[in-house]
Amino acid sequence: MTANNRLRNIVIVGGGTAGWMTAAALGRYLKDGYTKVTLVESEAIGTVGVGESTIPQINIFNRMLGLDENDFVRKTKATYKLAIEFVDWKAIGHSYHHPFGPYGIDMEAVSFHAYWLKLHALGEDHDLGAYSLNVLAARQDRFMRPNGQPNSPLGSIAYAYQFDAGLYARYLRDYSEARGVTRQEGKIATVQQNPLNGHVTSVTLESGQVVEGDLFIDCSGFRGLLIEQTLKAGYEDWSQWLVNDRAVAMPCTLGGSTAPVTRATARPAGWQWRIPLQHRLGNGYAYSSAHISEDEATSFLLAHLDGEPLASPNHIRFTAGRRKKSWDRNVVAIGLAAGFMEPLESQSIHLIQVGIARLLAMFPDRDFRQPDIDRYNRVMTFEYEKIRDFLILHYKATTRNDTPYWDYVREMPVPDYLADKMAVFESYGRIFRENEELFNDTSWFAVMVGQGVVPKGYDPMVDVMSDDELRRRMAEIRSVIARSAEVMPGHMAFIRANCDAMG
Ligand SMILES: Cc1cc2nc3c(=O)[nH]c(=O)nc-3n(C[C@H](O)[C@H](O)[C@H](O)COP(=O)(O)OP(=O)(O)OC[C@H]3O[C@@H](n4cnc5c(N)ncnc54)[C@H](O)[C@@H]3O)c2cc1C
C-alpha cells in the first residue's frame, strides 16, 4: 500500500449497538488523524431497542478499548451473568443451565465430560450442575470476579454482563467522540454510487447534506440500507430451522430472582427471555407468527412478567438468516444489517465484535482487493453457520409435543453439521470443536445433556481409571466446587460494593 492510497473517510451508517461499537474500535485504533470517521444516525428512526445480554467474549472487546469495568457496569446499569438458564426446553417442568466456564477438570488426558457420562452409565446420575462453579453460584445468586488464585475454580470465573442497550450505545458514543469520531444526526434519503464499479461514494441526508466516504460500514439494522437496499447483496433465509420471526419486548420493574443469569423459558410458540438489570428487567417473547398472533403473544408476555410493565410493547419483525455477502465492494455490514439469529444464546453482540475484529484484521486501503473481501465473507459465514446449528440443537433435541410449534421443530430435518455432531455425541458422547467455532465443547455438552441427548456409550479411555477411583475423584471435584461457591458474595451485594448504578 502506498501512503496516498489509504482510506481518507470512513462513514458508519447507524448509531445502534453495532454502529457505536464499530466507532469505538475505529476511534481506538485509527489515531492521529489517520482517517476521518463519521457516524450518521437518525433519532427519528431510532434503534431496535433490545440486545441486553452478552457472553464473556465481550470482555475482550472491553479490554481492547481499555474500559474501566466498574465505570462501565455503573453507567450501563449492568448486572453480571454466569450462565443462561433454560426452562421447559427439554420438557415442561425441566430446567438446566448453560454455564460459562468448564465442568470439573479433565483427567489423564481424557475430557471431564467422558467421566461424567460413565457415572451416568453406572446409574449414578449426579447433577451435572454440581460440577460447575458458575451453575452453583447462579443457583445460589452469588457472584464475584475471578481472584486469580491458581488451582482454584475461583481463579478463573468466566462471566459476562446484562446491560441497558440504550445506555451502552450512549457510553460508547462518549468514548468514540472523545477519540475523534464525528457524529452526524440526520436521516439518509439517498445513496450515491460510482457508475463504473458500484462503490458507494456518498450518502445524502434529508437536509440535503452530503457525507462522502471511501469505506462505508452499514450498521443500519434490519433494513440494510447500503448492503441490501443499495448493493442487493442478497439474504440467505434460515427460517425453516429457526422459525421464530417476531418478538415482542417489554421492560418491567424488578421482581423475582436477582441471580446472575439470563433466563430463557420455552413457551407454546417460542420462548421468553428475562434479563435482570440493576434498575429493571428486560423481557420479551420471541415467537413464530405462523403459530401465534401478535395479540396473543403480547397478552402471554404481559401475563408472565415478574414486575409492572415500564413501557408499551415493542414489536419487532425479523427473518433468521444472513446476508450472502456481508462485505460487498466498499461496504461492510455489521450487526443486524449483516444478519440475524434469535438471541437464544446471546450471540448477536458477539457477532458484531467478530465483524469488527475481522475488519481490523483485513483492513483495506482504497484498492479493496477481492481476495481479502472473499476471505472476510468466508470467515463470517463460518461464524454464523456454526452458531445457527448450535441454536437449532435447542429445538431439535426436545421431547415437547404439547403444541404444533414443538411438533414441527422436533421433527424438522437439521443441517448436516448438526446432524453429524448429534450422531457423534449419541455414539460415545464425544464433541469436537471445529476450528474457531464460538461455542466450545462445554457449551455443546451442556445443551446436549440439558436437552436430554443421551449417548449410547462413553469414551472407552475412561475405563483406564477404576470405578472406585472415579467415584472418589468426582466426589472431590463436587466438594471443591461447592466450597468455592460458598465463599462468593451475593450478586447484588457484589454490585453494591463495586459498581452500583443506583447509589
Ligand atoms: C428481539 C431481539 C432480542 C435481542 N436480544 C439480544 C441479546 O440479548 N443479546 C445480544 O447479543 N443481541 C441481542 N439482539 C441483537 C441486538 O439487539 C443487535 O445485534 C444490536 O442491537 C445491534 O443492532 P444494530 O446496531 O445492528 O441495529 P439498530 O439498533 O436497529 O440500529 C440501526 C441504526 O441505523 C440508523 N438508521 C437506519 N436507517 C437510517 C437512515 N436512513 N438514516 C440514518 N440512520 C439510519 C438508526 O437510526 C439506528 O441508529 C436482539 C435482537 C432482537 C431483535
The ligand as an SDF file (V2000), in Angstrom:
LIG
                    3D

 53 58  0  0  0  0  0  0  0  0999 V2000
  -35.7870   -9.4120   19.8580 C   0  0  0  0  0  0  0  0  0  0  0  0
  -34.3080   -9.2260   19.9010 C   0  0  0  0  0  0  0  0  0  0  0  0
  -33.6120   -9.5030   21.0720 C   0  0  0  0  0  0  0  0  0  0  0  0
  -32.2120   -9.3810   21.1030 C   0  0  0  0  0  0  0  0  0  0  0  0
  -31.5170   -9.7190   22.2250 N   0  0  0  0  0  0  0  0  0  0  0  0
  -30.1630   -9.7560   22.1930 C   0  0  0  0  0  0  0  0  0  0  0  0
  -29.3970  -10.1610   23.3010 C   0  0  0  0  0  0  0  0  0  0  0  0
  -29.9250  -10.4600   24.3750 O   0  0  0  0  0  0  0  0  0  0  0  0
  -28.0520  -10.2210   23.1660 N   0  0  0  0  0  0  0  0  0  0  0  0
  -27.4270   -9.8830   22.0140 C   0  0  0  0  0  0  0  0  0  0  0  0
  -26.2030  -10.0030   21.9210 O   0  0  0  0  0  0  0  0  0  0  0  0
  -28.1240   -9.4140   20.9850 N   0  0  0  0  0  0  0  0  0  0  0  0
  -29.4620   -9.3550   21.0310 C   0  0  0  0  0  0  0  0  0  0  0  0
  -30.1580   -8.9060   19.9610 N   0  0  0  0  0  0  0  0  0  0  0  0
  -29.4550   -8.3450   18.8320 C   0  0  0  0  0  0  0  0  0  0  0  0
  -29.0580   -6.9000   19.1450 C   0  0  0  0  0  0  0  0  0  0  0  0
  -30.2100   -6.1720   19.5190 O   0  0  0  0  0  0  0  0  0  0  0  0
  -28.4050   -6.2530   17.9480 C   0  0  0  0  0  0  0  0  0  0  0  0
  -27.3690   -7.0790   17.4880 O   0  0  0  0  0  0  0  0  0  0  0  0
  -27.8260   -4.9270   18.3170 C   0  0  0  0  0  0  0  0  0  0  0  0
  -28.7740   -4.1190   18.9680 O   0  0  0  0  0  0  0  0  0  0  0  0
  -27.3070   -4.2260   17.1010 C   0  0  0  0  0  0  0  0  0  0  0  0
  -28.3100   -3.6080   16.3690 O   0  0  0  0  0  0  0  0  0  0  0  0
  -27.8540   -2.6730   15.1930 P   0  0  0  0  0  0  0  0  0  0  0  0
  -26.9870   -1.5840   15.7450 O   0  0  0  0  0  0  0  0  0  0  0  0
  -27.3050   -3.5060   14.1070 O   0  0  0  0  0  0  0  0  0  0  0  0
  -29.2310   -2.0670   14.6530 O   0  0  0  0  0  0  0  0  0  0  0  0
  -30.2140   -0.9500   15.2420 P   0  0  0  0  0  0  0  0  0  0  0  0
  -30.2270   -0.9070   16.7080 O   0  0  0  0  0  0  0  0  0  0  0  0
  -31.5150   -1.1560   14.5340 O   0  0  0  0  0  0  0  0  0  0  0  0
  -29.5840    0.4300   14.7480 O   0  0  0  0  0  0  0  0  0  0  0  0
  -29.7400    0.8910   13.4310 C   0  0  0  0  0  0  0  0  0  0  0  0
  -29.2390    2.3120   13.3450 C   0  0  0  0  0  0  0  0  0  0  0  0
  -29.2860    2.7380   11.9920 O   0  0  0  0  0  0  0  0  0  0  0  0
  -29.8940    4.0100   11.9170 C   0  0  0  0  0  0  0  0  0  0  0  0
  -30.5060    4.1770   10.6080 N   0  0  0  0  0  0  0  0  0  0  0  0
  -31.2670    3.2890    9.9250 C   0  0  0  0  0  0  0  0  0  0  0  0
  -31.6840    3.8280    8.7630 N   0  0  0  0  0  0  0  0  0  0  0  0
  -31.1630    5.0740    8.7050 C   0  0  0  0  0  0  0  0  0  0  0  0
  -31.2420    6.1290    7.7660 C   0  0  0  0  0  0  0  0  0  0  0  0
  -31.9750    6.0310    6.6440 N   0  0  0  0  0  0  0  0  0  0  0  0
  -30.6010    7.2750    8.0550 N   0  0  0  0  0  0  0  0  0  0  0  0
  -29.8650    7.3940    9.1880 C   0  0  0  0  0  0  0  0  0  0  0  0
  -29.7560    6.4360   10.1130 N   0  0  0  0  0  0  0  0  0  0  0  0
  -30.4040    5.2940    9.8720 C   0  0  0  0  0  0  0  0  0  0  0  0
  -30.8950    4.0100   13.0670 C   0  0  0  0  0  0  0  0  0  0  0  0
  -31.2610    5.2980   13.4300 O   0  0  0  0  0  0  0  0  0  0  0  0
  -30.0780    3.3110   14.1430 C   0  0  0  0  0  0  0  0  0  0  0  0
  -29.2280    4.2490   14.7610 O   0  0  0  0  0  0  0  0  0  0  0  0
  -31.5410   -8.9520   19.9450 C   0  0  0  0  0  0  0  0  0  0  0  0
  -32.2590   -8.6090   18.8110 C   0  0  0  0  0  0  0  0  0  0  0  0
  -33.6310   -8.7420   18.7720 C   0  0  0  0  0  0  0  0  0  0  0  0
  -34.3720   -8.3860   17.5300 C   0  0  0  0  0  0  0  0  0  0  0  0
  1  2  1  0
  2  3  1  0
  2 52  2  0
  3  4  2  0
  4  5  1  0
  4 50  1  0
  5  6  2  0
  6  7  1  0
  6 13  1  0
  7  8  2  0
  7  9  1  0
  9 10  1  0
 10 11  2  0
 10 12  1  0
 12 13  2  0
 13 14  1  0
 14 15  1  0
 14 50  1  0
 15 16  1  0
 16 17  1  0
 16 18  1  0
 18 19  1  0
 18 20  1  0
 20 21  1  0
 20 22  1  0
 22 23  1  0
 23 24  1  0
 24 25  2  0
 24 26  1  0
 24 27  1  0
 27 28  1  0
 28 29  2  0
 28 30  1  0
 28 31  1  0
 31 32  1  0
 32 33  1  0
 33 34  1  0
 33 48  1  0
 34 35  1  0
 35 36  1  0
 35 46  1  0
 36 37  1  0
 36 45  1  0
 37 38  2  0
 38 39  1  0
 39 40  1  0
 39 45  2  0
 40 41  1  0
 40 42  2  0
 42 43  1  0
 43 44  2  0
 44 45  1  0
 46 47  1  0
 46 48  1  0
 48 49  1  0
 50 51  2  0
 51 52  1  0
 52 53  1  0
M  END
$$$$
